[in-house]
């Protein structure tokens, strides 16, 4: 079945061969595994780009992506195809552990460093910032937040969200750290500037090593491993664990398991690990 947008030319359906090209493209670029059940998702998200560019088939769009002139469009395609669903205080048990156990255990640390390794639009990073400001300050702390999508990083830096995204923020935090929008921003809230300034947002590809990041006391790598095939998942984990200090804490999504990865990690509680070593 063809996909059509109002006022635009019709885009032909994607063939199995064309879908295979995109599977390899996204796997090689960002390690993303697109199974055949994801074909409608890919078509739905890329069809508008084909229409905008006046292309009537997916092979032509693929040829653009892999061409020398396609650098900007590659960024757009990656933004469209990667999943950015997140919200404040998602999987709250991690933040309770951070507040009640991790921060007290690192009380003597001269600078507590946290990495939100798949930060998306910033809700996770700002949740971390609220917790650290409340339970770590005035002792030094910092948050680095990275994502493959440059567009979501731009949105994250703004710190502007619909009120519905803040439904899980505890009332004291909402009052202390968030400003209710008025006028054209009615229905939105803004994370206060002082908190936004404590979070550094940077582009990052988890399938590639980045020694410039330094080492972290805590790393959150949540709800991203499920999008990788087993070899890529192990590659990402190795790159991330390499950035973790000995004794440091790694948190993954509650539906994710690191069983049989043979990494220097010990299970603390479901979805929470510590790096072995002194």
N, C-alpha and C positions, 0 to 999 in steps of 0.2 A: 504494500500500500504506500502511496506517495505521501509526502509530508508537505503541507502548503501553508504559507502565512498570508494573511490578507494583504492584497496589494502587491504581492511579489510573485516571482515565477515559481513554478512547481519544481520541487526537488525529488529526484527519483529515489526509490528505496535503495538501501545499501545491500550489496551482494555479500555473500560469505567471503569471497576473496578480498573485497574492500575492507570488511570488518577485520579480517586477519591482519591487514596492513596497519590498522589503527591499534589492534592488540599489541603488535610488536613495537609500534611507535611509542605508546605510553609506557610499556614495560621497559624499554631501553632508556627512555628519558627520565622517568620518575619511579620505576619499579612497580607500577600499578598493574594489578592483574585484572583484566577484563574478561570474564567468562561469557559464554554465548548468551546467558540470560540477561547480560547487560547491554545487548544490542539495542533494544528500544530506548534505554537510557542514553546511550551514545547518540543515537539518531535524534532524539528529542532535544538534546543540548547543543548539537552542532548544526542542526538544520537552519537555525536563524543566521548562523554565520555564512552558510552557503548562500542563502538568500541575500544577505547584506553585501556579499562580494560578487553577486551575479553568477554564481556557479550552479550548474544543474545536476552535478553528480559528486559523490564522495571521493572518487578517485582524483578528480581535479583539486579538491580541497586538500587531500593527502599530499599531492605533488607540491602544492604551495607550502605546506608545513615543512617539508624536507628540503625546500629550496633555499638558496642563500638569501633570497628576499623575504623569507618567511619567519624571521626571528620574532617580530612583534606578534604575528599571528600565532606562533607556537605558545607564547605566553598566554594569549587569550584562550587558546584551546585547553591548555592545562588548567587555567582558572575555571573553565566551564565544566570540565570532566571530573575534577576532584570534588569530594564531598566535604561540605563545610558545616554540617549540622552540629551545633553545640549550644550551650547555655550556661549561665552562671550557676556555680555550686553543683555542677553535674557530678554524680557519684559522690555524695557528700561524705561518705566514710573516709575517703582519702584526706579530705580537709580536716576532719575530726582527728585523724591520726597525726596529721601535720601539726595541729594545734596542741594536742595533748601529749604526744610522745616525741616527735621528731624535733620540733623547735626546742623543747627543754633539753633533749639529749645533746643538742648542738649549741647550748648556751655559751660555752667557752670558745666557740669558733670565732675568730676575728672578723670574718666576713661570710655570712651564709649566702651561698649562691644556688639559685634554682633555675632550671631550664624547662620551659614549656616547649617540648620538641615538635609538637604538631599543633600550633596555637590557633590556627584558623582565624576567626574574626576577633579573637582577643578575650573572650569571656573567661577562659581558664586562667590566663595570665593575670587578669584583673582580680579574679577571685583569690588567687595566690597573694596578690599585693595587699588585699584587704586583710587577709589572715596574718601576713608577715608584719604589716604596719601595726596591727592590733596586739600581737603577741611577741614580736621580736624587737621592734623599735624601743629605745633609740639605738640599740646595737646595730651595726651595719648589716645590710642585706641588699641583694640585687636579684633581678629577674631578667633572664634572656628568653625571648619568645621567638620561635622561628616557624616558617611555613614555606612550602614550595610555591604557593600562589602569592604573587606580589600585590594583586588587587585586594585580597583579604587582609594583607598587612597594612595597606593604606587605610582600609576601613577600621582595622583594629587601633591604629594610631589615633584616629579621631575619637574613639571611645564613646560614640553616640549609638544608642540602642533603643528599639521600641520598648515601651513599658512592659510588654508581655515577656520580654527576655529577662526581666528582673524579678519575675514572680517568686523565684526561689532564693533571692537574696534576703537574709535575715533583716528584719526591720531596723535594728540599730546600725547595721552596715549601710543599708539603703539611705538612711537619714544622714549618716556621717560622710559617706563617700560619693553620693550620687546627687546630681542636680536635676530637678524636674524641668522639662522644657516648656516654654510658653510660645504663644504666637504660632509661627510656622513650624516650630518644633514641639507643638503640643502633641502628647502621646508618646514622647521620647524622653529619655533621660541621658545625662552626660556624666561620665566618670570624671571626678574632679581632677583639675590639672596637676595638683601635687602628687596624686597617685599615678596618673598617666606618665609623669616624668620619671617614675621609678622603674618603668618597664622599657626595655630595649627590644624593639621589634626588628628582626633581620631576616632576609631570605635565606632558605636553607633546604638542601636536598639530602634526605636521610640516607640515601643509598651511597653518598659520597662522604669520605672522611673530611673533617674540618678541625684541624689542630689549633686554629686561631681562637676557638671557643674557650679553651682552657678547661679546667675541671670543675665539677659541680658537686654540691652536697646532696642535692635532690634533683631527680629528673622525672618529669611526667611524660610518658609516651603512651597516651591512652586512646583507645579506639581507632588506631591506625594500622596496627599489625594485621588486622583481618583483611586488609585490602591487598596484601602481598602474598605471592606464592611462597612455599617453604624456603627455597634458597635465598630469595630476596629478604624474607623476614629475618633469616639468620644474619644476613649481611647488615641489615639495619640495626639489629640488636647488637652486633659486635661493634659497629660504629658508635652507638649510643653508650654502651657499657664502657667503652674506652674513655669516654668523657666523664665518667663517674669516679669520684674519689673512693679509695678503699674505705669500706664501712658506709659508703653513701647509699642513699635510698632510691630505688626505682619503682615507679608506680605505673602499671598498665591497666587497660580496661578490664572490668569485672568479667567480661566474656572471653578474655584472652588468656592464654596459658603459655608459659615458657618451658613446658615439659620437654625433656630430651634435647634441649639446646646446648647442654654441656658448657655453659658459661660460668664464670666465677661469681655466681649468685646463689644466695640462700633464701628460701621462702620464709617470710615473716608472718604473713597472713595472706589469704587469697588476694591475688593481684598486686601484692607488695613484696618487694625483694630488697636485700642488701648485698652490696658487693663484698665478697670475701677478701680479706687481706688486712694487713696492719701497716 
